[in-house]
Structures are given as C-alpha cells and as structure tokens.
Amino acid sequence: MAALLKSLCFLIFLVIIGIARFNRVDGAGECGKSITPDREAFKLAPCASAAQDENAAVSAQCCAQVKKIGQNPACLCAVMLSNTAKSSGVNPEIAVTIPKRCNIADRPVGYKCGAYTLP
C-alpha cells in the first residue's frame, strides 16, 4: 500500500511538472527573443556624447543605429533606460531627444519611455 501511495504521489508530481513546463512562455523581451536591451545599448556607442549633452552634434552613425533600433519603440526605450546606458553616463531626458535631433520622420512622437516622453 505504501509503495502504491509513493507511486501515485510521484505520478502526480510528474503531471504537475509537465503542466508547468507546458504553460511556460518563451516570450521575447523588448528587443527580441535573444537580444537584451543592455546588449543593444552597445550599438548606440556613437550616441554617447549626444545622449549626455543636448548641444552635442549627433553623428550619422548614431542616427542610423537609432533609426534601426527605433523601429521597435519599446526596444529603443529599454535601451535608453538600460543599465549599460546608465553606467555609460546617458541622461535619459537628453537621450529621448536623439530621434528628433536625427530628423527621423517616422519616430514615435509622444511615446512614453518610463518617466520620459519622446518629442
């Protein structure tokens, strides 16, 4: 009887584990399934001075990367607010102005990025 009870408990345990694995979601983050905002932030290295000083010129390389990443506004926002960006001295209030400073016509005007709104 004890062996039957142990077997039944083990079977129930396996069913619960199976259900938990089945209901698991392999969701994508803001920037895609295997791309983290911190990793994407490295691509915005040409924007470093422009993200710290609103009067600094924005390079063509910076604008190209912002346009590419900005196709997904949630990703661009996550990158601007990432730990990598913060540790690099990025000022989010200035960083959110870069798409406008690059004259990106299809930028997400009014998009809320944390406490900031894209102009």
C-alpha positions as a Markdown table, in Angstrom:
| # | Residue | x | y | z |
|---|---|---|---|---|
| 1 | Met | 0.0 | 0.0 | 0.0 |
| 2 | Ala | 2.8 | 2.4 | 0.9 |
| 3 | Ala | 4.6 | 1.7 | -2.5 |
| 4 | Leu | 1.3 | 2.4 | -4.3 |
| 5 | Leu | 0.9 | 5.7 | -2.5 |
| 6 | Lys | 4.5 | 6.7 | -3.3 |
| 7 | Ser | 4.0 | 5.8 | -6.9 |
| 8 | Leu | 0.8 | 7.8 | -7.1 |
| 9 | Cys | 2.4 | 10.9 | -5.4 |
| 10 | Phe | 5.4 | 10.6 | -7.9 |
| 11 | Leu | 2.9 | 10.4 | -10.8 |
| 12 | Ile | 1.0 | 13.5 | -9.6 |
| 13 | Phe | 4.4 | 15.3 | -9.2 |
| 14 | Leu | 5.3 | 14.4 | -12.8 |
| 15 | Val | 1.9 | 15.6 | -14.1 |
| 16 | Ile | 2.3 | 19.0 | -12.2 |
| 17 | Ile | 5.9 | 19.4 | -13.6 |
| 18 | Gly | 4.6 | 18.6 | -17.1 |
| 19 | Ile | 1.8 | 21.1 | -16.9 |
| 20 | Ala | 4.1 | 23.8 | -15.6 |
| 21 | Arg | 6.5 | 23.2 | -18.5 |
| 22 | Phe | 3.7 | 23.2 | -21.0 |
| 23 | Asn | 2.3 | 26.5 | -19.7 |
| 24 | Arg | 5.8 | 28.1 | -19.7 |
| 25 | Val | 6.1 | 31.1 | -22.1 |
| 26 | Asp | 9.3 | 31.6 | -24.1 |
| 27 | Gly | 8.4 | 35.3 | -24.5 |
| 28 | Ala | 10.5 | 37.8 | -26.2 |
| 29 | Gly | 11.9 | 40.8 | -24.4 |
| 30 | Glu | 11.5 | 44.4 | -25.6 |
| 31 | Cys | 14.2 | 43.9 | -28.2 |
| 32 | Gly | 13.5 | 40.3 | -29.3 |
| 33 | Lys | 13.8 | 36.8 | -28.0 |
| 34 | Ser | 17.6 | 36.6 | -27.5 |
| 35 | Ile | 18.5 | 40.2 | -27.5 |
| 36 | Thr | 18.7 | 42.2 | -24.3 |
| 37 | Pro | 18.5 | 46.0 | -24.1 |
| 38 | Asp | 21.9 | 46.0 | -22.5 |
| 39 | Arg | 23.4 | 44.2 | -25.5 |
| 40 | Glu | 21.7 | 46.6 | -27.9 |
| 41 | Ala | 23.0 | 49.6 | -25.9 |
| 42 | Phe | 26.5 | 48.8 | -27.2 |
| 43 | Lys | 25.3 | 49.6 | -30.7 |
| 44 | Leu | 24.5 | 53.1 | -29.6 |
| 45 | Ala | 28.1 | 53.9 | -28.6 |
| 46 | Pro | 28.3 | 56.5 | -31.4 |
| 47 | Cys | 25.5 | 58.3 | -29.5 |
| 48 | Ala | 27.4 | 58.6 | -26.2 |
| 49 | Ser | 28.1 | 62.4 | -26.3 |
| 50 | Ala | 24.7 | 63.2 | -27.8 |
| 51 | Ala | 23.0 | 61.3 | -25.0 |
| 52 | Gln | 24.9 | 63.3 | -22.4 |
| 53 | Asp | 24.8 | 66.8 | -23.9 |
| 54 | Glu | 21.8 | 68.2 | -25.7 |
| 55 | Asn | 24.0 | 70.6 | -27.6 |
| 56 | Ala | 26.4 | 67.9 | -28.9 |
| 57 | Ala | 26.2 | 67.0 | -32.6 |
| 58 | Val | 24.5 | 63.7 | -33.4 |
| 59 | Ser | 26.6 | 61.6 | -35.7 |
| 60 | Ala | 25.3 | 59.9 | -38.8 |
| 61 | Gln | 26.3 | 56.5 | -37.3 |
| 62 | Cys | 24.3 | 57.3 | -34.2 |
| 63 | Cys | 21.2 | 58.3 | -36.2 |
| 64 | Ala | 21.5 | 55.1 | -38.3 |
| 65 | Gln | 21.5 | 52.9 | -35.2 |
| 66 | Val | 18.7 | 54.9 | -33.6 |
| 67 | Lys | 16.6 | 54.6 | -36.7 |
| 68 | Lys | 17.2 | 50.9 | -36.8 |
| 69 | Ile | 16.6 | 50.2 | -33.2 |
| 70 | Gly | 13.7 | 52.7 | -33.1 |
| 71 | Gln | 11.7 | 50.6 | -35.5 |
| 72 | Asn | 10.7 | 49.0 | -32.2 |
| 73 | Pro | 9.9 | 51.9 | -29.8 |
| 74 | Ala | 9.8 | 49.6 | -26.8 |
| 75 | Cys | 13.3 | 48.3 | -27.5 |
| 76 | Leu | 14.7 | 51.8 | -28.1 |
| 77 | Cys | 13.2 | 52.9 | -24.8 |
| 78 | Ala | 14.5 | 49.9 | -22.9 |
| 79 | Val | 18.0 | 50.5 | -24.4 |
| 80 | Met | 17.9 | 54.2 | -23.3 |
| 81 | Leu | 17.0 | 53.2 | -19.8 |
| 82 | Ser | 19.2 | 50.1 | -19.6 |
| 83 | Asn | 21.9 | 49.5 | -17.0 |
| 84 | Thr | 24.5 | 49.8 | -19.7 |
| 85 | Ala | 23.3 | 53.2 | -20.8 |
| 86 | Lys | 23.1 | 54.4 | -17.2 |
| 87 | Ser | 26.6 | 53.2 | -16.4 |
| 88 | Ser | 27.8 | 55.0 | -19.5 |
| 89 | Gly | 26.5 | 58.3 | -18.3 |
| 90 | Val | 23.5 | 58.5 | -20.6 |
| 91 | Asn | 21.0 | 61.1 | -19.4 |
| 92 | Pro | 17.6 | 59.6 | -20.4 |
| 93 | Glu | 16.0 | 63.1 | -20.6 |
| 94 | Ile | 18.5 | 64.0 | -23.3 |
| 95 | Ala | 18.7 | 60.6 | -24.9 |
| 96 | Val | 15.0 | 60.6 | -25.8 |
| 97 | Thr | 15.6 | 63.7 | -27.9 |
| 98 | Ile | 18.0 | 62.0 | -30.2 |
| 99 | Pro | 15.4 | 60.6 | -32.7 |
| 100 | Lys | 14.1 | 64.2 | -33.2 |
| 101 | Arg | 17.7 | 65.6 | -33.4 |
| 102 | Cys | 18.3 | 63.0 | -36.1 |
| 103 | Asn | 15.2 | 64.2 | -38.0 |
| 104 | Ile | 13.8 | 60.7 | -38.1 |
| 105 | Ala | 10.4 | 61.4 | -39.7 |
| 106 | Asp | 8.7 | 58.2 | -38.5 |
| 107 | Arg | 9.9 | 58.5 | -34.9 |
| 108 | Pro | 7.3 | 57.5 | -32.2 |
| 109 | Val | 6.3 | 61.1 | -31.2 |
| 110 | Gly | 4.6 | 61.0 | -27.8 |
| 111 | Tyr | 5.8 | 57.5 | -26.9 |
| 112 | Lys | 6.1 | 57.2 | -23.1 |
| 113 | Cys | 9.6 | 55.9 | -22.2 |
| 114 | Gly | 9.5 | 55.5 | -18.4 |
| 115 | Ala | 9.1 | 59.0 | -17.0 |
| 116 | Tyr | 10.0 | 60.5 | -20.3 |
| 117 | Thr | 8.1 | 61.2 | -23.5 |
| 118 | Leu | 9.7 | 61.1 | -26.9 |
| 119 | Pro | 9.4 | 64.6 | -28.5 |
